[in-house]
Amino acid sequence: MERRIDFSRERHMLCGGCGHEFVVDLDWIDRWEQSGEKCPGCGLTCEHEGAPRATVDPGDPALDDERLPQFFWYHTSTQANWPTRDYDPAGDLTAETRVRMGGGDHAAAWAVRQRAKALHVGTYEAAVHNMLRRMDHQADSRSQFYLYRVRLRPDVVVRDGWVVDPSDWLGDVVLAEVCPPGIDVARYLNYHEDPGGLSLALGRNAIASVQEIAIPLPDAWDGDWAREAIVALESASDVPVPATGKLARFMPQSSPRATVGRELGQALAGRLPVNLRGQFESAVSFDEGADPLLWARRTSSLCGLIVDPQRVLAALDAAEHRGV
């Protein structure tokens, strides 16, 4: 069952200072993060401890234990065929790496810890947000990503209620800590991707099947925008021009074509919800020497994940169901 996809939906906020709950749009949150708004109840701004944060919408249908397994859930990764069968995190370790880890016993213990981690799935919005965040912060801007649509087993046992995002600073969650014996799935409030949405921590045995597509889609771009972008890029020189001014020697050379590419990416980002613009602009940054046609198609396709999700869902509908 597909839920309504809405990257621009309003968010429920909860103030840790006074307990006031209120609903705001993304522009309000953007102003608040720049100290331009206050809690309507007590006046706390973003700098204060206990300041308002996004919280779960009490009307979220995923709060219904019986309906939760009926929904599609999503995940983005640079790993093909996720989640892999017979996962062996130590399988690719070289002899040299094992030595650096302290020997075979330490490597084996590390592998046990890796296998004990929970898998994460969430809303479509959270999956796209996660990919853009990785492209922006984790040097994956040119990596091949895959989008997964996940079906849960209909008989999964869901932990009561929800917990605040239990991830550590690496984004990892120990499965046993959130899903004790007899529990297959735990809901948690996602602070990092699609803030305020519910994501799930779960083990492989909670998943019935997945569908997988490579993203961006090879033929899913705005033809008019791409053609105009290609013409603008090809009309600009690709010869780097030395920077000028007092700080010129500290600045890399940049070509007029790269400048046009940055301007095109910035303008396209301006069409998106405010909380995605910076990450999108970083993800589609135009590198010196990049092919204008490939860049324009990829950039438009990434934008399409957000502004035209129905095309993405249609591609998933046609993808094979793979058992886990």
Secondary structure as a PSIPRED ss2 file (coil, helix, strand):
# PSIPRED VFORMAT (PSIPRED V4.0)

   1 M C   1.000  0.000  0.000
   2 E C   1.000  0.000  0.000
   3 R C   1.000  0.000  0.000
   4 R C   1.000  0.000  0.000
   5 I C   1.000  0.000  0.000
   6 D C   1.000  0.000  0.000
   7 F C   1.000  0.000  0.000
   8 S C   1.000  0.000  0.000
   9 R C   1.000  0.000  0.000
  10 E C   1.000  0.000  0.000
  11 R E   0.000  0.000  1.000
  12 H E   0.000  0.000  1.000
  13 M E   0.000  0.000  1.000
  14 L E   0.000  0.000  1.000
  15 C C   1.000  0.000  0.000
  16 G C   1.000  0.000  0.000
  17 G C   1.000  0.000  0.000
  18 C C   1.000  0.000  0.000
  19 G C   1.000  0.000  0.000
  20 H C   1.000  0.000  0.000
  21 E E   0.000  0.000  1.000
  22 F E   0.000  0.000  1.000
  23 V E   0.000  0.000  1.000
  24 V E   0.000  0.000  1.000
  25 D C   1.000  0.000  0.000
  26 L H   0.000  1.000  0.000
  27 D H   0.000  1.000  0.000
  28 W H   0.000  1.000  0.000
  29 I H   0.000  1.000  0.000
  30 D H   0.000  1.000  0.000
  31 R H   0.000  1.000  0.000
  32 W H   0.000  1.000  0.000
  33 E H   0.000  1.000  0.000
  34 Q C   1.000  0.000  0.000
  35 S C   1.000  0.000  0.000
  36 G C   1.000  0.000  0.000
  37 E C   1.000  0.000  0.000
  38 K C   1.000  0.000  0.000
  39 C C   1.000  0.000  0.000
  40 P C   1.000  0.000  0.000
  41 G C   1.000  0.000  0.000
  42 C C   1.000  0.000  0.000
  43 G C   1.000  0.000  0.000
  44 L C   1.000  0.000  0.000
  45 T C   1.000  0.000  0.000
  46 C C   1.000  0.000  0.000
  47 E C   1.000  0.000  0.000
  48 H C   1.000  0.000  0.000
  49 E C   1.000  0.000  0.000
  50 G C   1.000  0.000  0.000
  51 A C   1.000  0.000  0.000
  52 P C   1.000  0.000  0.000
  53 R E   0.000  0.000  1.000
  54 A E   0.000  0.000  1.000
  55 T E   0.000  0.000  1.000
  56 V C   1.000  0.000  0.000
  57 D C   1.000  0.000  0.000
  58 P C   1.000  0.000  0.000
  59 G C   1.000  0.000  0.000
  60 D C   1.000  0.000  0.000
  61 P H   0.000  1.000  0.000
  62 A H   0.000  1.000  0.000
  63 L H   0.000  1.000  0.000
  64 D C   1.000  0.000  0.000
  65 D C   1.000  0.000  0.000
  66 E C   1.000  0.000  0.000
  67 R C   1.000  0.000  0.000
  68 L H   0.000  1.000  0.000
  69 P H   0.000  1.000  0.000
  70 Q H   0.000  1.000  0.000
  71 F C   1.000  0.000  0.000
  72 F C   1.000  0.000  0.000
  73 W E   0.000  0.000  1.000
  74 Y E   0.000  0.000  1.000
  75 H E   0.000  0.000  1.000
  76 T E   0.000  0.000  1.000
  77 S E   0.000  0.000  1.000
  78 T C   1.000  0.000  0.000
  79 Q C   1.000  0.000  0.000
  80 A C   1.000  0.000  0.000
  81 N C   1.000  0.000  0.000
  82 W C   1.000  0.000  0.000
  83 P C   1.000  0.000  0.000
  84 T C   1.000  0.000  0.000
  85 R C   1.000  0.000  0.000
  86 D C   1.000  0.000  0.000
  87 Y C   1.000  0.000  0.000
  88 D C   1.000  0.000  0.000
  89 P C   1.000  0.000  0.000
  90 A C   1.000  0.000  0.000
  91 G C   1.000  0.000  0.000
  92 D C   1.000  0.000  0.000
  93 L C   1.000  0.000  0.000
  94 T C   1.000  0.000  0.000
  95 A H   0.000  1.000  0.000
  96 E H   0.000  1.000  0.000
  97 T H   0.000  1.000  0.000
  98 R H   0.000  1.000  0.000
  99 V H   0.000  1.000  0.000
 100 R H   0.000  1.000  0.000
 101 M C   1.000  0.000  0.000
 102 G C   1.000  0.000  0.000
 103 G C   1.000  0.000  0.000
 104 G H   0.000  1.000  0.000
 105 D H   0.000  1.000  0.000
 106 H H   0.000  1.000  0.000
 107 A H   0.000  1.000  0.000
 108 A H   0.000  1.000  0.000
 109 A H   0.000  1.000  0.000
 110 W H   0.000  1.000  0.000
 111 A H   0.000  1.000  0.000
 112 V H   0.000  1.000  0.000
 113 R H   0.000  1.000  0.000
 114 Q H   0.000  1.000  0.000
 115 R H   0.000  1.000  0.000
 116 A C   1.000  0.000  0.000
 117 K E   0.000  0.000  1.000
 118 A C   1.000  0.000  0.000
 119 L E   0.000  0.000  1.000
 120 H E   0.000  0.000  1.000
 121 V E   0.000  0.000  1.000
 122 G E   0.000  0.000  1.000
 123 T C   1.000  0.000  0.000
 124 Y H   0.000  1.000  0.000
 125 E H   0.000  1.000  0.000
 126 A H   0.000  1.000  0.000
 127 A H   0.000  1.000  0.000
 128 V H   0.000  1.000  0.000
 129 H H   0.000  1.000  0.000
 130 N H   0.000  1.000  0.000
 131 M H   0.000  1.000  0.000
 132 L H   0.000  1.000  0.000
 133 R H   0.000  1.000  0.000
 134 R H   0.000  1.000  0.000
 135 M H   0.000  1.000  0.000
 136 D H   0.000  1.000  0.000
 137 H H   0.000  1.000  0.000
 138 Q C   1.000  0.000  0.000
 139 A C   1.000  0.000  0.000
 140 D C   1.000  0.000  0.000
 141 S C   1.000  0.000  0.000
 142 R C   1.000  0.000  0.000
 143 S C   1.000  0.000  0.000
 144 Q C   1.000  0.000  0.000
 145 F E   0.000  0.000  1.000
 146 Y E   0.000  0.000  1.000
 147 L E   0.000  0.000  1.000
 148 Y E   0.000  0.000  1.000
 149 R E   0.000  0.000  1.000
 150 V E   0.000  0.000  1.000
 151 R E   0.000  0.000  1.000
 152 L E   0.000  0.000  1.000
 153 R C   1.000  0.000  0.000
 154 P C   1.000  0.000  0.000
 155 D C   1.000  0.000  0.000
 156 V C   1.000  0.000  0.000
 157 V C   1.000  0.000  0.000
 158 V E   0.000  0.000  1.000
 159 R C   1.000  0.000  0.000
 160 D C   1.000  0.000  0.000
 161 G C   1.000  0.000  0.000
 162 W C   1.000  0.000  0.000
 163 V E   0.000  0.000  1.000
 164 V E   0.000  0.000  1.000
 165 D C   1.000  0.000  0.000
 166 P C   1.000  0.000  0.000
 167 S C   1.000  0.000  0.000
 168 D C   1.000  0.000  0.000
 169 W C   1.000  0.000  0.000
 170 L C   1.000  0.000  0.000
 171 G C   1.000  0.000  0.000
 172 D C   1.000  0.000  0.000
 173 V C   1.000  0.000  0.000
 174 V E   0.000  0.000  1.000
 175 L H   0.000  1.000  0.000
 176 A H   0.000  1.000  0.000
 177 E H   0.000  1.000  0.000
 178 V H   0.000  1.000  0.000
 179 C C   1.000  0.000  0.000
 180 P C   1.000  0.000  0.000
 181 P C   1.000  0.000  0.000
 182 G C   1.000  0.000  0.000
 183 I C   1.000  0.000  0.000
 184 D C   1.000  0.000  0.000
 185 V E   0.000  0.000  1.000
 186 A E   0.000  0.000  1.000
 187 R E   0.000  0.000  1.000
 188 Y E   0.000  0.000  1.000
 189 L E   0.000  0.000  1.000
 190 N C   1.000  0.000  0.000
 191 Y C   1.000  0.000  0.000
 192 H C   1.000  0.000  0.000
 193 E C   1.000  0.000  0.000
 194 D C   1.000  0.000  0.000
 195 P C   1.000  0.000  0.000
 196 G C   1.000  0.000  0.000
 197 G C   1.000  0.000  0.000
 198 L E   0.000  0.000  1.000
 199 S E   0.000  0.000  1.000
 200 L E   0.000  0.000  1.000
 201 A E   0.000  0.000  1.000
 202 L E   0.000  0.000  1.000
 203 G C   1.000  0.000  0.000
 204 R H   0.000  1.000  0.000
 205 N H   0.000  1.000  0.000
 206 A H   0.000  1.000  0.000
 207 I E   0.000  0.000  1.000
 208 A E   0.000  0.000  1.000
 209 S E   0.000  0.000  1.000
 210 V E   0.000  0.000  1.000
 211 Q E   0.000  0.000  1.000
 212 E E   0.000  0.000  1.000
 213 I E   0.000  0.000  1.000
 214 A E   0.000  0.000  1.000
 215 I E   0.000  0.000  1.000
 216 P C   1.000  0.000  0.000
 217 L C   1.000  0.000  0.000
 218 P C   1.000  0.000  0.000
 219 D C   1.000  0.000  0.000
 220 A C   1.000  0.000  0.000
 221 W C   1.000  0.000  0.000
 222 D C   1.000  0.000  0.000
 223 G H   0.000  1.000  0.000
 224 D H   0.000  1.000  0.000
 225 W H   0.000  1.000  0.000
 226 A H   0.000  1.000  0.000
 227 R H   0.000  1.000  0.000
 228 E H   0.000  1.000  0.000
 229 A H   0.000  1.000  0.000
 230 I H   0.000  1.000  0.000
 231 V H   0.000  1.000  0.000
 232 A H   0.000  1.000  0.000
 233 L H   0.000  1.000  0.000
 234 E H   0.000  1.000  0.000
 235 S C   1.000  0.000  0.000
 236 A C   1.000  0.000  0.000
 237 S C   1.000  0.000  0.000
 238 D C   1.000  0.000  0.000
 239 V C   1.000  0.000  0.000
 240 P C   1.000  0.000  0.000
 241 V E   0.000  0.000  1.000
 242 P C   1.000  0.000  0.000
 243 A C   1.000  0.000  0.000
 244 T C   1.000  0.000  0.000
 245 G C   1.000  0.000  0.000
 246 K C   1.000  0.000  0.000
 247 L C   1.000  0.000  0.000
 248 A H   0.000  1.000  0.000
 249 R H   0.000  1.000  0.000
 250 F H   0.000  1.000  0.000
 251 M C   1.000  0.000  0.000
 252 P C   1.000  0.000  0.000
 253 Q C   1.000  0.000  0.000
 254 S E   0.000  0.000  1.000
 255 S C   1.000  0.000  0.000
 256 P H   0.000  1.000  0.000
 257 R H   0.000  1.000  0.000
 258 A H   0.000  1.000  0.000
 259 T H   0.000  1.000  0.000
 260 V H   0.000  1.000  0.000
 261 G H   0.000  1.000  0.000
 262 R H   0.000  1.000  0.000
 263 E H   0.000  1.000  0.000
 264 L H   0.000  1.000  0.000
 265 G H   0.000  1.000  0.000
 266 Q H   0.000  1.000  0.000
 267 A H   0.000  1.000  0.000
 268 L H   0.000  1.000  0.000
 269 A H   0.000  1.000  0.000
 270 G C   1.000  0.000  0.000
 271 R C   1.000  0.000  0.000
 272 L C   1.000  0.000  0.000
 273 P C   1.000  0.000  0.000
 274 V H   0.000  1.000  0.000
 275 N H   0.000  1.000  0.000
 276 L H   0.000  1.000  0.000
 277 R H   0.000  1.000  0.000
 278 G H   0.000  1.000  0.000
 279 Q H   0.000  1.000  0.000
 280 F H   0.000  1.000  0.000
 281 E H   0.000  1.000  0.000
 282 S H   0.000  1.000  0.000
 283 A H   0.000  1.000  0.000
 284 V C   1.000  0.000  0.000
 285 S C   1.000  0.000  0.000
 286 F C   1.000  0.000  0.000
 287 D C   1.000  0.000  0.000
 288 E C   1.000  0.000  0.000
 289 G C   1.000  0.000  0.000
 290 A C   1.000  0.000  0.000
 291 D C   1.000  0.000  0.000
 292 P H   0.000  1.000  0.000
 293 L H   0.000  1.000  0.000
 294 L H   0.000  1.000  0.000
 295 W H   0.000  1.000  0.000
 296 A H   0.000  1.000  0.000
 297 R H   0.000  1.000  0.000
 298 R H   0.000  1.000  0.000
 299 T H   0.000  1.000  0.000
 300 S H   0.000  1.000  0.000
 301 S H   0.000  1.000  0.000
 302 L H   0.000  1.000  0.000
 303 C H   0.000  1.000  0.000
 304 G H   0.000  1.000  0.000
 305 L H   0.000  1.000  0.000
 306 I H   0.000  1.000  0.000
 307 V H   0.000  1.000  0.000
 308 D C   1.000  0.000  0.000
 309 P H   0.000  1.000  0.000
 310 Q H   0.000  1.000  0.000
 311 R H   0.000  1.000  0.000
 312 V H   0.000  1.000  0.000
 313 L H   0.000  1.000  0.000
 314 A H   0.000  1.000  0.000
 315 A H   0.000  1.000  0.000
 316 L H   0.000  1.000  0.000
 317 D H   0.000  1.000  0.000
 318 A C   1.000  0.000  0.000
 319 A C   1.000  0.000  0.000
 320 E C   1.000  0.000  0.000
 321 H C   1.000  0.000  0.000
 322 R E   0.000  0.000  1.000
 323 G E   0.000  0.000  1.000
 324 V C   1.000  0.000  0.000
